[in-house]
């Protein structure tokens, strides 16, 4: 190629030089897009990208303990930063690479940008098969990194150094796109990482990617306004897109003016402050009574930045009004078209503002607004009732949530992902700002919690970050606690020990399966047993406090609620990562509130309990709907 000026660099050196000169701009504010690189060195990257990172100390490198944890940390960082900044995640070839697949799926499902850089097999092939290489008798152009294709929004393999010139701009286009973002994977053959090429100097100049606020089609907006004016019982479903578009204040103004009540998804919780009289709280399978009651009779649903997961729709049972219609405001056309709704494709903040102008003078019937407020107040009282429960001898999970909600402080970040906690938190947490409630529930990935807490704290060092994690998830992936200790990053980790998988235990019992295989107990007579065995089993002797201490954390063990209160106060007062361990009652749960989740039950079984569960399942499944008009 012809160029006026070039610089000779290895492919890896060129990669890092390019990444550190990428910026984004939104609403006039400019930000470096990459905060650095998480990774673990192995033979597939240490001599290539490893040398490039050593040569570019202004592009920070953070040593992690698990490659999956690295991607989770980057995902959480991007979530706190409203998708305007992220990390690159580096691994060697083989198992180091495939460790990141779960993290890539988590990022893509949640529409959060992360750059995945797995080392790869030799492009020149003559030394194949190399250590950790997957061989195929059908092709020599395949490696384990091909597994990233279905969980990446963009995937490429850099088989020649000059391919960076076309691959990197495409990667950035996807990463910075509000509608297409997710995991981007660039597989890096280890030999090509070290090969040199004369790159145009212009390739490394600072580039600013403008994040557009696309406006919706004017005719479509007018149709949406007409549908709202004609509705008797409209409601809003606020999703994560409200928060990513910085539309929370616009939403509040829209709700104040129109009187339309709001239910919040997992990702959208915090779109309105919890005490707003028209915030009906969580909606769907893990929803609040207020939102689910309004949803049942709603004749118009205005979805804003939601992808309508089965938890949000209660497996298509939430809206039972036969005349219900949908308006879907979303930056992604795919999501805007769901439920055969009116697709309003555009930025949530700008679309809501323009729709508000078209609705000037409109408001719902005063009686409907008053009913929504009454339900809000009743739900607030129910939350307080659960917070005030004093269960003995072990505290309830709702009680533990109440304590942390009171003591965390209004500026804190609460982070969780899996187990029984997300559902209870969705119902009960009183969100005070858009980042106060950080739930990864697109993938609900066990292992996200501590790594995600690390990413969240790096993104918002001025805020306290509280990580809630169950004993089951702790045993899957707690290793990034070491990274937090190494970096001097303070987390407050609340480890709730309920002797097993509390969430699936409860689900198993509801399906007639007796909690089988969900408790951490010694086998009885050589086999695992269910909950009907009661206390006639011996719990596994796992010392979580000792485990956490061995990883370098400050640890406080609790027995009572008072111990727990004192521990949280003590953890806030010290400037180091603290793990607070407490047992809670594994059987006592927060009620469901007129909602359902479709988990199929066997159609035939020798177990009477399963047959009874199947009858209930068929009765509830009859409420599932198609929305075709």
For each residue, the residues with C-beta under 8 A, 3 or more apart:
1: 162 200
2:
3: 6 200 201 202
4:
5: 200 201 202
6: 3 198 199 200 201
7: 198 199 201 204
8: 196 197 198 199
9: 13 14 17 196 197 199
10: 13 14 48 51 52 161 193 194 195 196 197
11: 14 15 48 158 161 164 188 192 193 194 195 196 197
12: 15 16 48 49 51 52 188 193 194
13: 9 10 16 17 51 52 55 56
14: 9 10 11 17 18 161 164 197 199 203 204
15: 11 12 18 19 49 52 117 164 168 186 188
16: 12 13 19 20 37 49 52 53 55 56 59
17: 9 13 14 20 21 52 56 204
18: 14 15 21 22 164 168 203 204
19: 15 16 22 34 59 88 115 168
20: 16 17 32 34 56 58 59
21: 17 18 204 205 206 207
22: 18 19 32 33 34 172 207 209
23: 30 31 32 33 206 207 208 209
24: 30 31 33 84 85 176 208 209 210 211
25: 28 29 30 31 208 209 210 211
26: 29 84 210 211 213
27: 213 246
28: 25
29: 25 26
30: 23 24 25 208
31: 23 24 25 81 84 85
32: 20 22 23 35 85
33: 22 23 24 84 85 86 172 175 176 209
34: 19 20 22 37 59 85 86 87 88 115
35: 32 60 77 85 86 87 458 459
36: 59 60 61 62 87 88
37: 16 34 53 59 60 61 62 87 88 89 90 117
38: 62 64 70 71 73 74 87 88 89 90
39: 45 49 61 62 63 64 67 70 88 89 90 91 117
40: 63 64 65 66 67 70 90 91 92 96
41: 45 46 50 90 92
42: 45 46 91 92 93 94 96 119
43: 46 47 92 93 119 131 190
44: 91 92 93 94 96 97 118 119 120 132 188 190
45: 39 41 42 48 49 50 90 91 92 93 117 119 188 190 193
46: 41 42 43 50 92
47: 43 50 51 190 193 194
48: 10 11 12 45 51 52 119 188 190 192 193 194
49: 12 15 16 39 45 52 53 90 117 119 188 193
50: 41 45 46 47 53 54
51: 10 12 13 47 48 54 55 194
52: 10 12 13 15 16 17 48 49 55 56
53: 16 37 49 50 56 59 61 90
54: 50 51 57
55: 13 16 51 52
56: 13 16 17 20 52 53 59
57: 54 60
58: 20
59: 16 19 20 34 36 37 53 56
60: 35 36 37 57
61: 36 37 39 53
62: 36 37 38 39 87 483 487
63: 39 40 483 486
64: 38 39 40 67 69 70 73 451 480 483
65: 40 69 479 480 482 483
66: 40 69 70 99 451 477 479 480
67: 39 40 64 70 71 89 91 96 97 99 100 103
68: 71 72 99 100 102 103 447 451 477
69: 64 65 66 72 73 103 447 450 451 454 477 479 480 483
70: 38 39 40 64 66 67 73 74 87 89 90 91 100 103 451
71: 38 67 68 74 75 89 100 102 103 104 106 107 114 116 183
72: 68 69 75 76 103 106 440 445 447 448 451 452 455 480
73: 38 64 69 70 76 77 87 451 452 454 455 458 480 483
74: 38 70 71 77 78 86 87 88 89 103 107 114 115 455
75: 71 72 78 79 103 106 107 110 112 114 440 448 452 455
76: 72 73 79 80 415 438 440 448 451 452 453 454 455 456 459
77: 35 73 74 80 81 85 86 87 455 456 458 459
78: 74 75 81 83 85 86 87 107 112 113 114 455
79: 75 76 82 83 110 112 438 440 455 456
80: 76 77 413 435 438 455 456 459 460
81: 31 77 78 84 85 86 459
82: 79 243 244 246
83: 78 79 86 111 112 113 178 181 244
84: 24 26 31 33 81 211
85: 24 31 32 33 34 35 77 78 81 459
86: 33 34 35 74 77 78 81 83 112 113 114 115 175
87: 34 35 36 37 38 62 70 73 74 77 78 114 115 455
88: 19 34 36 37 38 39 74 115 116 117
89: 37 38 39 67 70 71 74 100 103 114 115 116 117
90: 37 38 39 40 41 45 49 53 70 117 118 119
91: 39 40 42 44 45 67 70 96 97 99 100 117 118 119
92: 40 41 42 43 44 45 46 96 97 118 119 132
93: 42 43 44 45 96 97 118 119 120 121 130 132 133 143 144 145 190
94: 42 44 97 98 131 132 133 144
95: 98 99 132
96: 40 42 44 67 91 92 93 99 100 118 119
97: 44 67 91 92 93 94 100 101 118 119 120 144 145 148 187
98: 94 95 101 144 147
99: 66 67 68 91 95 96 102 103
100: 67 68 70 71 89 91 96 97 103 104 116 118 148
101: 97 98 104 105 147 148 151
102: 68 71 99 105 106 445 447
103: 67 68 69 70 71 72 74 75 89 99 100 106 107 114 116 183 445
104: 71 100 101 107 108 114 116 148 151 152 183 185
105: 101 102 108 109 151 183 443 445
106: 71 72 75 102 103 109 110 440 442 443 445 448
107: 71 74 75 78 103 104 110 112 113 114 182 183
108: 104 105 111 151 152 153 182 183
109: 105 106 182 442 443
110: 75 79 106 107 182 240 267 440 442 443
111: 83 108 181 182 240 332 442
112: 75 78 79 83 86 107 181 182
113: 78 83 86 107 175 176 181 182 183 184
114: 71 74 75 78 86 87 89 103 104 107 182 183 184
115: 19 34 74 86 87 88 89 171 175 184 186
116: 71 88 89 100 103 104 148 152 183 184 185 186
117: 15 37 39 45 49 88 89 90 91 185 186 188
118: 44 90 91 92 93 96 97 100 145 148 185 187 188
119: 42 43 44 45 48 49 90 91 92 93 96 97 188 189 190 193
120: 44 93 97 123 143 145 157 187 188 189 190
121: 93 125 128 129 130 133 143 189 190
122: 125 126 127 128 130 189 190 191
123: 120 159 160 189 191 192
124: 127 191
125: 121 122 128 140
126: 122
127: 122 124 130
128: 121 122 125 133 135 140
129: 121 133 135
130: 93 121 122 127 133 190
131: 43 94
132: 44 92 93 94 95
133: 93 94 121 128 129 130 143
134: 142 143 144
135: 128 129
136: 139 140 142
137:
138: 142
139: 136 142
140: 125 128 136
141:
142: 134 136 138 139 146
143: 93 120 121 133 134 146 187
144: 93 94 97 98 134 147
145: 93 97 118 120 148 157 185 187
146: 142 143 149
147: 98 101 144 150 151
148: 97 100 101 104 116 118 145 151 152 155 183 185 187
149: 146 152 155 185
150: 147
151: 101 104 105 108 147 148 183
152: 104 108 116 148 149 155 182 183 184 185
153: 108 174 180 181 182 183 184
154: 170 171 174 184 185
155: 148 149 152 184 185 186 187
156: 163 167 170 171 185 186 187
157: 120 145 186 187 189
158: 11 161 163 164 167 186 187 188 189 192
159: 123 163 189 192
160: 123 163 192 195
161: 10 11 14 158 164 192 195 196 197
162: 1 165 197
163: 156 158 159 160 166 167
164: 11 14 15 18 158 161 167 168 199
165: 162 168 169 199 200 203
166: 163 169 170
167: 156 158 163 164 170 171 186
168: 15 18 19 164 165 171 172 186
169: 165 166 172 173
170: 154 156 166 167 173 174
171: 115 154 156 167 168 174 175 184 186
172: 22 33 168 169 175 176 207 209
173: 169 170 176 177 180 209
174: 153 154 170 171 177 180 181 182 184
175: 33 86 113 115 171 172 181 184
176: 24 33 113 172 173 181 209 211
177: 173 174 180 181
178: 83 181 211 212 214 244 245 331 332 347
179: 331 332 333
180: 153 173 174 177 332
181: 83 111 112 113 153 174 175 176 177 178
182: 107 108 109 110 111 112 113 114 152 153 174
183: 71 103 104 105 107 108 113 114 116 148 151 152 153
184: 113 114 115 116 152 153 154 155 171 174 175
185: 104 116 117 118 145 148 149 152 154 155 156
186: 15 115 116 117 155 156 157 158 167 168 171
187: 97 118 120 143 145 148 155 156 157 158
188: 11 12 15 44 45 48 49 117 118 119 120 158 192 193
189: 119 120 121 122 123 157 158 159 192 193
190: 43 44 45 47 48 93 119 120 121 122 130 193 194
191: 122 123 124 194 195
192: 11 48 123 158 159 160 161 188 189 195
193: 10 11 12 45 47 48 49 119 188 189 190
194: 10 11 12 47 48 51 190 191
195: 10 11 160 161 191 192
196: 8 9 10 11 161
197: 8 9 10 11 14 161 162
198: 6 7 8
199: 6 7 8 9 14 164 165 203 204
200: 1 3 5 6 165 203
201: 3 5 6 7 204 205
202: 3 5 205
203: 14 18 165 199 200
204: 7 14 17 18 21 199 201
205: 21 201 202
206: 21 23
207: 21 22 23 172
208: 23 24 25 30
209: 22 23 24 25 33 172 173 176
210: 24 25 26
211: 24 25 26 84 176 178
212: 178 347
213: 26 27 245 347 349 350
214: 178 331 345 346 347 350
215: 346 347 350 351 354
216: 220 221 329 344 345 346 350 351 354
217: 220 221 344 345 346
218: 221 222
219: 222 223
220: 216 217 223 224 342 343 344 345
221: 216 217 218 224 225 344 351 354 355 358
222: 218 219 225 226 358
223: 219 220 226 227 342
224: 220 221 227 228 302 327 342 344 355 358
225: 221 222 228 229 355 358 359
226: 222 223 229 230
227: 223 224 230 231 300 325 327 342
228: 224 225 231 234 258 260 300 302 327 355 359 362
229: 225 226 359 362
230: 226 227
231: 227 228 234 299 300 325
232: 299 365 368
233: 294 297 298 299 300 321 364 368
234: 228 231 260 298 299 300 301 302 364
235: 260 261 262 263 280 291 294 295 298 300 301 302
236: 251 255 260 261 262 263 301 302 303 304
237: 262 263 264 265 268 283 301 302 303 304 306 308 312
238: 242 251 262 263 264 265 268 271 272 304 305 306
239: 242 265 267 268 303 304 305 306 307 312
240: 110 111 243 244 265 267 268 305 306
241: 244 245 247 268 304 305 306 329 330 331 348
242: 238 239 245 247 248 251 268 271 304 305 348
243: 82 240 246 247 248 267 268 270 271 305 434 435
244: 82 83 178 240 241 305 348
245: 178 213 241 242 305 331 347 348 349
246: 27 82 243 349
247: 241 242 243 250 251 271 304 305 347 348 349 352
248: 242 243 251 252 270 271 272 434
249: 252 253
250: 247 253 254 348 349 352 353 356
251: 236 238 242 247 248 254 255 262 271 272 304 348 352
252: 248 249 255 256 272 276
253: 249 250 256 257 356
254: 250 251 257 258 260 352 355 356
255: 236 251 252 258 259 260 261 262 272 276 278
256: 252 253 259
257: 253 254 356 359 363
258: 228 254 255 356 359 362 363 364
259: 255 256 278 363 364 366 368 369 372
260: 228 234 235 236 254 255 278 302 364
261: 235 236 255 278 279 280 291 294 369 372 376
262: 235 236 237 238 251 255 271 272 276 278 279 280
263: 235 236 237 238 280 281 282 283 284 287 288 291 292 294 295
264: 237 238 268 269 270 271 272 279 281 282 283 291
265: 237 238 239 240 268 269 282 283 284 306 309 311 312
266: 269 282 286 311 312 422 426 439 441
267: 110 239 240 243 306 439 441 442
268: 237 238 239 240 241 242 243 264 265 271 304 305 306
269: 264 265 266 282 426 429 431 437 439
270: 243 248 264 273 431 432 433 434 435 436 437
271: 238 242 243 247 248 251 262 264 268 434
272: 238 248 251 252 255 262 264 276 278 279
273: 270 276 279 431 432 433
274: 279 281 429 430 431 432
275: 279 380 430
276: 252 255 262 272 273 279 376
277: 372 373 376 377
278: 255 259 260 261 262 272 369 372 373 376
279: 261 262 264 272 273 274 275 276 376
280: 235 261 262 263 283 288 290 291 294 372 375 376 379
281: 263 264 274 287 288 290 291 376 379 427
282: 263 264 265 266 269 286 287 288 291 426 427
283: 237 263 264 265 280 287 288 291 292 295 312 318
284: 263 265 287 291 292 311 312 313 314 318 595
285: 310 311 312 314 315 423 595 596 597
286: 266 282 311 422 423 424 426 427 595
287: 263 281 282 283 284 291 292 295 314 318 426 427 593 595
288: 263 280 281 282 283 291 292 379 382 427 593
289: 292 293 375 378 379 382 593 594
290: 280 281 293 294 372 375 376 378 379
291: 235 261 263 264 280 281 282 283 284 287 288 294 295
292: 263 283 284 287 288 289 295 296 314 318 593 594 595
293: 289 290 296 297 375 594
294: 233 235 261 263 280 290 291 297 298 371 372 375
295: 235 263 283 287 291 292 298 301 318 319
296: 292 293 318 319 320 321 594
297: 233 293 294 320 321
298: 233 234 235 294 295 301 319 321 324
299: 231 232 233 234 321 323 324 325
300: 227 228 231 233 234 235 324 325 326 327
301: 234 235 236 237 295 298 319 324 325 326 327 339 341
302: 224 228 234 235 236 237 260 326 327 329
303: 236 237 239 306 308 326 327 328 329 330 338 339 341
304: 236 237 238 239 241 242 247 251 268 329 330 348 352
305: 238 239 240 241 242 243 244 245 247 268 329 330 331 348
306: 237 238 239 240 241 265 267 268 303 312 328 330 335
307: 239 330 332 335 338
308: 237 303 312 313 335 338 339
309: 265 312 313 441 442
310: 285 313 314 315 316 597 598
311: 265 266 284 285 286 314 441 597
312: 237 239 265 266 283 284 285 306 308 309 318
313: 284 308 309 310 316 317 318 319
314: 284 285 287 292 310 311 317 318 595 596 597
315: 285 310 596 597 598 624
316: 310 313 624 625 626 627
317: 313 314 320 595 596 620 623 624 625
318: 283 284 287 292 295 296 312 313 314 595
319: 295 296 298 301 313 324 625 627
320: 296 297 317 324 623 625
321: 233 296 297 298 299 324
322:
323: 299
324: 298 299 300 301 319 320 321 627
325: 227 231 299 300 301 341 342 629
326: 300 301 302 303 338 339 340 341 342 627
327: 224 227 228 300 301 302 303 341 342 344
328: 303 306 335 336 337 338 339 341 342 343 344
329: 216 241 302 303 304 305 336 344 346 348 351 352 355
330: 241 303 304 305 306 307 333 335 336 343 344 345 348
331: 178 179 214 241 245 305 345 346 347 348
332: 111 178 179 180 307 335 336 345
333: 179 330 336 337 343 345
334: 337 338
335: 306 307 308 328 330 332 338
336: 328 329 330 332 333 341 343 344 345
337: 328 333 334 340 341 343
338: 303 307 308 326 328 334 335 341
339: 301 303 308 326 328 627
340: 326 337 627 628 629
341: 301 303 325 326 327 328 336 337 338 627
342: 220 223 224 227 325 326 327 328
343: 220 328 330 333 336 337
344: 216 217 220 221 224 327 328 329 330 336 351 355
345: 214 216 217 220 330 331 332 333 336
346: 214 215 216 217 329 331 350 351
347: 178 212 213 214 215 245 247 331 350 351
348: 241 242 244 245 247 250 251 304 305 329 330 331 351 352
349: 213 245 246 247 250 352 353
350: 213 214 215 216 346 347 353 354
351: 215 216 221 329 344 346 347 348 354 355
352: 247 250 251 254 304 329 348 349 355 356
353: 250 349 350 356 357
354: 215 216 221 350 351 357 358
355: 221 224 225 228 254 329 344 351 352 358 359
356: 250 253 254 257 258 352 353 359 360
357: 353 354 360
358: 221 222 224 225 354 355
359: 225 228 229 257 258 355 356 362
360: 356 357
361:
362: 228 229 258 359
363: 257 258 259 366 369
364: 233 234 258 259 260 368 369
365: 232 368 369
366: 259 363 369 370
367: 370 371
368: 232 233 259 364 365 371 372
369: 259 261 278 363 364 365 366 372 373
370: 366 367 373 374
371: 294 367 368 374 375
372: 259 261 277 278 280 290 294 368 369 375 376
373: 277 278 369 370 376 377
374: 370 371 377 378
375: 280 289 290 293 294 371 372 378 379
376: 261 276 277 278 279 280 281 290 372 373 379 380
377: 277 373 374 380 381
378: 289 290 374 375 381 382
379: 280 281 288 289 290 375 376 382 383
380: 275 376 377 383 384
381: 377 378 384 385
382: 288 289 378 379 385 386
383: 379 380 386 387 427 428 430
384: 380 381 387 388
385: 381 382 388 389
386: 382 383 389 396 398 399 402 428 590
387: 383 384 398 399 401 402 403 405 406 428
388: 384 385 399 402
389: 385 386 396 398 399
390: 395 399 561
391: 394 395 396 399 585 588
392:
393:
394: 391 583 584 585
395: 390 391 399 400 560 561 564 582 584 585
396: 386 389 391 399 400 584 585 588 589
397: 400 401 420 421 424 496 498 502 584 585 588 589 590
398: 386 387 389 401 402 424 428 590
399: 386 387 388 389 390 391 395 396 402 403 561
400: 395 396 397 403 404 494 496 564 582 584
401: 387 397 398 404 405 424 425 428 429
402: 386 387 388 398 399 405 406 428
403: 387 399 400 406 407 561 564 565 568
404: 400 401 407 408 414 466 468 494 568
405: 387 401 402 408 428 429 430
406: 387 402 403
407: 403 404 565 568 569 572
408: 404 405 412 414 464 466 568
409: 412 464 572
410: 432 433 436
411: 432 433 462 463 464
412: 408 409 436 463 464 465 466
413: 80 435 436 438 456 457 460 463 464 465 466
414: 404 408 425 429 436 437 438 466 468
415: 76 438 439 449 452 453 456 465 466 467 468
416: 419 421 422 425 438 439 440 449 467 468 469
417: 422 439 440 441 444 445 446 447 448 449 452 473
418: 421 422 440 444 445 446 447 448 449 470 473 503
419: 416 422 446 470 472 473 501 502 503
420: 397 423 424 470 498 502 503 506 589
421: 397 416 418 424 425 468 470 496 503
422: 266 286 416 417 418 419 425 426 439 441 444
423: 285 286 420 426 427 503 590
424: 286 397 398 401 420 421 427 428 589 590
425: 401 414 416 421 422 428 429 437 439 468
426: 266 269 282 286 287 422 423 429 439 441
427: 281 282 286 287 288 383 423 424 590 593
428: 383 386 387 398 401 402 405 424 425 590
429: 269 274 401 405 414 425 426 436 437
430: 274 275 383 405
431: 269 270 273 274 434 436 437
432: 270 273 274 410 411 436
433: 270 273 410 411 436
434: 243 248 270 271 431
435: 80 243 270 413 438 460 463
436: 270 410 412 413 414 429 431 432 433
437: 269 270 414 425 429 431
438: 76 79 80 413 414 415 416 435 452 456
439: 266 267 269 415 416 417 422 425 426
440: 72 75 76 79 106 110 416 417 418 443 444 445 448 452
441: 266 267 309 311 417 422 426 444
442: 106 109 110 111 267 309
443: 105 106 109 110 440 448
444: 417 418 422 440 441
445: 72 102 103 105 106 417 418 440 448
446: 417 418 419 472 473 476 477
447: 68 69 72 102 417 418 451 473 476 477
448: 72 75 76 106 417 418 440 443 445 451 452
449: 415 416 417 418 452 453 467 468 469 473
450: 69 453 454 467 469 477 478 479 480 481 484 491 493
451: 64 66 68 69 70 72 73 76 447 448 454 455 477 480
452: 72 73 75 76 415 417 438 440 448 449 455 456 467
453: 76 415 449 450 456 457 465 467 484 491 493
454: 69 73 76 450 451 457 458 480 483 484 487 489 491
455: 72 73 74 75 76 77 78 79 80 87 451 452 458 459
456: 76 77 79 80 413 415 438 452 453 459 460 465
457: 413 453 454 460 461 463 465 484 489 490 491
458: 35 73 77 454 455 461 487 489
459: 35 76 77 80 81 85 455 456
460: 80 413 435 456 457 463 465
461: 457 458 489
462: 411
463: 411 412 413 435 457 460
464: 408 409 411 412 413 490 492 572
465: 412 413 415 453 456 457 460 490 491 492
466: 404 408 412 413 414 415 491 492 493 494
467: 415 416 449 450 452 453 491 492 493 494
468: 404 414 415 416 421 425 449 494 496
469: 416 449 450 473 474 478 493 494 495 496
470: 418 419 420 421 473 474 495 496 497 498 501 502
471: 474 475 495 496 497 498 499 500 520 542 544
472: 419 446 475 476 500 501 502 520
473: 417 418 419 446 447 449 469 470 476 477
474: 469 470 471 478 495 544 547
475: 471 472 478 542
476: 446 447 472 473
477: 66 68 69 446 447 450 451 473 480
478: 450 469 474 475 481 547 548 551
479: 65 66 69 450 482 483 551
480: 64 65 66 69 72 73 450 451 454 477 483 484
481: 450 478 484 485 491 493 548 551 552 553 577 579
482: 65 479 485 486 551 552
483: 62 63 64 65 69 73 454 479 480 486 487 489
484: 450 453 454 457 480 481 487 489 490 491 577
485: 481 482 488 551 552 553 576 577
486: 63 482 483 552
487: 62 454 458 483 484
488: 485 576
489: 454 457 458 461 483 484 577
490: 457 464 465 484 575 576 577 578
491: 450 453 454 457 465 466 467 481 484 577 578
492: 464 465 466 467 568 571 572 577 578 580
493: 450 453 466 467 469 481 548 553 577 578 579 580
494: 400 404 466 467 468 469 568 580 582
495: 469 470 471 474 544 548 579 580 581 582
496: 397 400 421 468 469 470 471 582 583 584
497: 470 471 544 581 582 583 584
498: 397 420 470 471 502 583 584 585 586
499: 471 519 520 521 539 540 583 586
500: 471 472 505 518 519 520 521 586
501: 419 470 472 504 505 518 519
502: 397 419 420 470 472 498 505 506 518 586 589
503: 418 419 420 421 423 506 507
504: 501 507 508 518
505: 500 501 502 508 509 515 518 519 531 586
506: 420 502 503 509 510 515 589
507: 503 504 510 511 599
508: 504 505 511 513 514 515 516 517 518 530
509: 505 506 512 513 514 515 531
510: 506 507 613
511: 507 508 599 601 610 613
512: 509 601 605 607 608 609 610 611 612 613 614
513: 508 509 516 530 607 609 610
514: 508 509 530 531 532 609
515: 505 506 508 509 518 519 530 531
516: 508 513 528 529 530
517: 508 528
518: 500 501 502 504 505 508 515
519: 499 500 501 505 515 528 531 537 539 586
520: 471 472 499 500 539 540 542
521: 499 500 524 528 529 537 538 539 540
522: 537 538 539 540
523: 526 527 528 529
524: 521 527 528 529 533 536 537
525:
526: 523
527: 523 524
528: 516 517 519 521 523 524
529: 516 521 523 524 532 533 537
530: 508 513 514 515 516 533
531: 505 509 514 515 519 534 587
532: 514 529
533: 524 529 530 536 537
534: 531 537
535:
536: 524 533
537: 519 521 522 524 529 533 534
538: 521 522
539: 499 519 520 521 522
540: 499 520 521 522
541:
542: 471 475 520 547
543: 546 547
544: 471 474 495 497 547 548 579 581
545: 548 549 555 557 579 581
546: 543 549 550
547: 474 478 542 543 544 550 551
548: 478 481 493 495 544 545 551 553 555 579 581
549: 545 546 552 553 555
550: 546 547
551: 478 479 481 482 485 547 548
552: 481 482 485 486 549 577
553: 481 485 493 548 549 576 577 578 579
554: 571 574 576 577 578 579
555: 545 548 549 578 579 580 581
556: 567 570 571 578 579 580 581
557: 545 563 581 582
558: 563 564 567 580 581 582
559: 563 582 583
560: 395 563 564
561: 390 395 399 403 564 565
562: 565 566
563: 557 558 559 560 566 567 582
564: 395 400 403 558 560 561 567 568 580 582
565: 403 407 561 562 568 569
566: 562 563 569 570
567: 556 558 563 564 570 571 578 580 582
568: 403 404 407 408 492 494 564 565 571 572 580
569: 407 565 566 572 573
570: 556 566 567 573 574 578
571: 492 554 556 567 568 574 578 580
572: 407 409 464 492 568 569
573: 569 570
574: 554 570 571 578
575: 490
576: 485 488 490 553 554
577: 481 484 485 489 490 491 492 493 552 553 554
578: 490 491 492 493 553 554 555 556 567 570 571 574
579: 481 493 495 544 545 548 553 554 555 556
580: 492 493 494 495 555 556 558 564 567 568 571
581: 495 497 544 545 548 555 556 557 558
582: 395 400 494 495 496 497 557 558 559 563 564 567
583: 394 496 497 498 499 559
584: 394 395 396 397 400 496 497 498
585: 391 394 395 396 397 498 588
586: 498 499 500 502 505 519
587: 531
588: 391 396 397 585
589: 396 397 420 424 502 506
590: 386 397 398 423 424 427 428
591:
592: 595 596
593: 287 288 289 292 427
594: 289 292 293 296
595: 284 285 286 287 292 314 317 318 592
596: 285 314 315 317 592 620 623
597: 285 310 311 314 315
598: 310 315 620 621 624
599: 507 511
600: 617
601: 511 512 610 613 614 617
602: 605 610 614
603: 614
604:
605: 512 602 610 611 614
606:
607: 512 513 610 611
608: 512 611 612
609: 512 513 514 612 613
610: 511 512 513 601 602 605 607 613 614
611: 512 605 607 608 614 615
612: 512 608 609 615 616
613: 510 511 512 601 609 610 616 617
614: 512 601 602 603 605 610 611 617 618
615: 611 612 618 619
616: 612 613 619 620
617: 600 601 613 614 620 621
618: 614 615 621 622
619: 615 616 622
620: 317 596 598 616 617 623
621: 598 617 618 624
622: 618 619
623: 317 320 596 620
624: 315 316 317 598 621
625: 316 317 319 320
626: 316
627: 316 319 324 326 339 340 341
628: 340
629: 325 340
